[in-house]
Amino acid sequence: MSDTPRDSALTEGLLRAFALLLLGWFVWNVARVWWADTGRYTLLLLVLAETVTLLLVLFARRALVRDLSPLAIVATVYACLYFVLYEFGDTRHLAPEWLGAAFQVSGLAWQFLAKLTLGRSFGLLPAARGLVTSGPYRLVRHPIYLGYLIAHVGFLLSNFSWRNLLVLVLVYLAQTVRMLREEAVLEAGEQRSAYRAYRSAVRWRIVPFVF
């Protein structure tokens, strides 16, 4: 799973540049839909969440070891850029807009708390950027993903379509791959003993008592 510094920097740099390009295209498309119906707050919250996530990636600390396997790269690209596949026009409300927005705000707040705790160890590819065990990481091993899940449920409640549901099902297949690959990197890294002790103390990856 190790890689040369030059190849690693080039691969992650290209991923970041591609992500920013698609983010701009995504924001433009969402803005056009929102302008036609300015009461759709869930769209604005979606843009906020994805923009902040990618900006944090730009300032992430360089990893000691990255997983550059094809599976990890494909899962990462999809999990980070899935939002360009969303359907915004032909959707229906399973719940009021305010309820979907409330879920999104709750998920965003949890994400930001976890990301603040993680600091510059946040990044794109599964990697060893340092072991963090405080704050939300005492509850689950991947609390950022829990925040994503809460926010995604909120978005889907107010913007349901079978296409959007399929997009999110695939997201969590990709996220599962990322979680497992990241744990494999930590298991093989210099902090393997500390990570094994942490894993024994915090049993659940993303949802307590479920997974």
C-alpha positions as MATLAB code, in Angstrom:
seq = 'MSDTPRDSALTEGLLRAFALLLLGWFVWNVARVWWADTGRYTLLLLVLAETVTLLLVLFARRALVRDLSPLAIVATVYACLYFVLYEFGDTRHLAPEWLGAAFQVSGLAWQFLAKLTLGRSFGLLPAARGLVTSGPYRLVRHPIYLGYLIAHVGFLLSNFSWRNLLVLVLVYLAQTVRMLREEAVLEAGEQRSAYRAYRSAVRWRIVPFVF';
ca = [
       0.000    0.000    0.000;
       3.015    2.286    0.151;
       3.860    4.634   -2.696;
       6.615    6.949   -3.832;
       6.231   10.608   -2.742;
       6.170   11.874   -6.335;
       3.477    9.454   -7.544;
       1.426   10.011   -4.416;
       1.525   13.801   -4.697;
       0.660   13.717   -8.396;
      -2.271   11.311   -7.953;
      -3.822   13.191   -5.065;
      -3.170   16.545   -6.744;
      -5.024   15.423   -9.867;
      -7.907   14.122   -7.753;
      -8.201   17.453   -5.957;
      -8.109   19.487   -9.172;
     -10.743   17.262  -10.796;
     -12.926   17.513   -7.686;
     -12.797   21.313   -7.719;
     -13.698   21.421  -11.397;
     -16.763   19.239  -10.884;
     -17.716   21.188   -7.770;
     -17.946   24.379   -9.827;
     -20.150   22.665  -12.394;
     -22.332   21.231   -9.615;
     -22.790   24.613   -7.886;
     -23.850   26.196  -11.160;
     -26.475   23.516  -11.812;
     -27.860   23.646   -8.280;
     -28.008   27.454   -8.408;
     -30.205   27.329  -11.517;
     -32.669   24.944   -9.844;
     -32.672   26.899   -6.582;
     -33.299   30.193   -8.380;
     -36.556   28.749   -9.729;
     -37.645   27.783   -6.197;
     -35.769   29.696   -3.483;
     -37.594   27.816   -0.731;
     -35.519   24.698   -1.296;
     -33.085   25.187    1.570;
     -31.868   21.614    1.343;
     -30.150   22.457   -1.946;
     -28.217   25.320   -0.362;
     -27.190   23.111    2.551;
     -26.004   20.445    0.126;
     -23.811   22.977   -1.674;
     -22.440   24.242    1.657;
     -21.571   20.737    2.850;
     -19.809   19.644   -0.332;
     -17.922   22.922   -0.728;
     -16.597   22.870    2.845;
     -15.565   19.222    2.518;
     -13.505   19.843   -0.609;
     -11.924   23.006    0.794;
     -10.812   21.063    3.867;
      -9.238   18.468    1.584;
      -7.076   21.167   -0.023;
      -5.487   21.929    3.344;
      -5.170   18.337    4.542;
      -1.872   17.204    5.994;
       0.282   15.038    3.763;
      -0.128   11.377    4.669;
       2.732    9.135    5.692;
       1.188    6.215    3.772;
      -1.657    6.225    1.247;
      -3.672    3.449   -0.325;
      -3.384    4.010   -4.081;
      -4.994    0.745   -5.124;
      -7.497    1.018   -8.015;
     -10.368   -0.009   -5.702;
      -9.525    2.710   -3.188;
      -9.200    5.365   -5.901;
     -12.512    4.431   -7.577;
     -14.349    4.357   -4.248;
     -12.829    7.698   -3.234;
     -13.658    9.436   -6.513;
     -17.261    8.267   -6.390;
     -17.742    9.046   -2.682;
     -16.348   12.555   -3.146;
     -18.079   13.431   -6.420;
     -21.364   11.491   -6.248;
     -23.359   14.726   -5.901;
     -22.968   15.532   -9.600;
     -25.266   12.553  -10.289;
     -28.119   13.867   -8.140;
     -31.493   14.667   -9.667;
     -32.851   18.032   -8.507;
     -35.799   18.852  -10.752;
     -38.080   15.819  -10.828;
     -38.128   14.931   -7.112;
     -40.785   14.731   -4.421;
     -41.052   15.462   -0.724;
     -41.339   12.504    1.630;
     -41.145   15.048    4.454;
     -41.418   18.855    4.662;
     -38.459   20.915    3.487;
     -37.807   22.167    7.029;
     -37.492   18.600    8.371;
     -35.042   17.601    5.668;
     -33.062   20.773    6.363;
     -33.058   20.014   10.104;
     -31.497   16.603    9.434;
     -28.932   18.228    7.171;
     -27.992   20.872    9.741;
     -27.642   18.179   12.416;
     -25.463   16.077   10.126;
     -23.358   19.088    9.166;
     -22.846   20.057   12.811;
     -21.685   16.539   13.641;
     -19.387   16.477   10.594;
     -17.799   19.803   11.498;
     -17.227   18.686   15.092;
     -15.549   15.506   13.872;
     -13.504   17.372   11.255;
     -12.453   19.978   13.819;
     -11.290   17.161   16.086;
      -9.472   15.510   13.188;
      -7.827   18.782   12.084;
      -5.480   18.548    9.131;
      -5.557   14.753    9.283;
      -8.672   14.916    7.073;
      -8.086   13.860    3.474;
      -9.317   12.087    0.362;
      -7.618    8.737   -0.052;
      -7.471    6.106    2.704;
      -4.263    6.985    4.531;
      -2.326    7.155    7.773;
      -2.356   10.815    8.785;
      -2.198   10.239   12.518;
      -4.491    8.504   15.003;
      -7.275   10.612   16.568;
      -9.288    9.113   19.428;
     -10.911   12.082   21.167;
     -14.282   13.834   20.842;
     -16.711   12.096   18.456;
     -14.076    9.428   17.830;
     -14.901    8.022   21.253;
     -18.367    7.067   19.993;
     -17.614    5.599   16.547;
     -14.404    5.095   14.585;
     -15.611    7.054   11.553;
     -17.846    9.850   12.913;
     -17.534   12.007    9.782;
     -19.316    9.296    7.822;
     -22.067    9.276   10.451;
     -22.527   13.003    9.859;
     -22.714   12.381    6.116;
     -25.363    9.711    6.673;
     -27.582   11.983    8.767;
     -27.311   14.796    6.214;
     -27.974   12.449    3.303;
     -31.130   11.133    4.955;
     -32.331   14.720    5.321;
     -31.610   15.534    1.703;
     -33.377   12.406    0.468;
     -36.455   13.093    2.616;
     -37.012   16.387    0.814;
     -35.582   15.458   -2.605;
     -36.624   11.868   -3.150;
     -36.299   10.061   -6.453;
     -35.260    6.516   -7.234;
     -32.185    7.903   -8.932;
     -31.155    9.850   -5.817;
     -31.740    6.769   -3.668;
     -29.532    4.666   -5.964;
     -26.819    7.343   -5.913;
     -26.747    7.226   -2.101;
     -26.826    3.430   -1.888;
     -23.720    3.386   -4.082;
     -22.178    6.134   -1.923;
     -22.339    3.929    1.153;
     -20.932    0.961   -0.696;
     -18.015    3.223   -1.641;
     -17.742    4.605    1.899;
     -17.590    1.087    3.279;
     -14.690    0.323    0.954;
     -12.940    3.511    2.083;
     -13.438    2.694    5.766;
     -12.101   -0.842    5.392;
      -9.118    0.292    3.327;
      -8.278    3.079    5.774;
      -8.387    0.635    8.661;
      -6.082   -1.696    6.725;
      -3.578    1.156    6.292;
      -3.699    1.946   10.016;
      -3.314   -1.746   10.856;
      -0.115   -1.869    8.811;
       1.293    1.488    9.964;
       3.674    2.567   12.694;
       0.782    3.170   15.111;
      -0.677   -0.312   14.658;
      -0.580   -1.137   18.371;
      -2.325    2.096   19.359;
      -4.887    1.609   16.600;
      -5.666   -1.956   17.676;
      -6.226   -0.769   21.233;
      -8.503    2.005   19.950;
     -10.442   -0.429   17.745;
     -10.994   -2.712   20.737;
     -12.286    0.195   22.819;
     -14.545    1.653   20.080;
     -16.311   -1.261   18.414;
     -18.561    0.499   15.911;
     -17.423    2.065   12.668;
     -20.249    4.442   11.800;
     -23.595    3.608   13.498;
     -23.521    2.374   17.110;
     -24.938   -1.161   17.579;
     -25.357   -1.536   13.774;
     -21.999   -1.284   11.949;
];
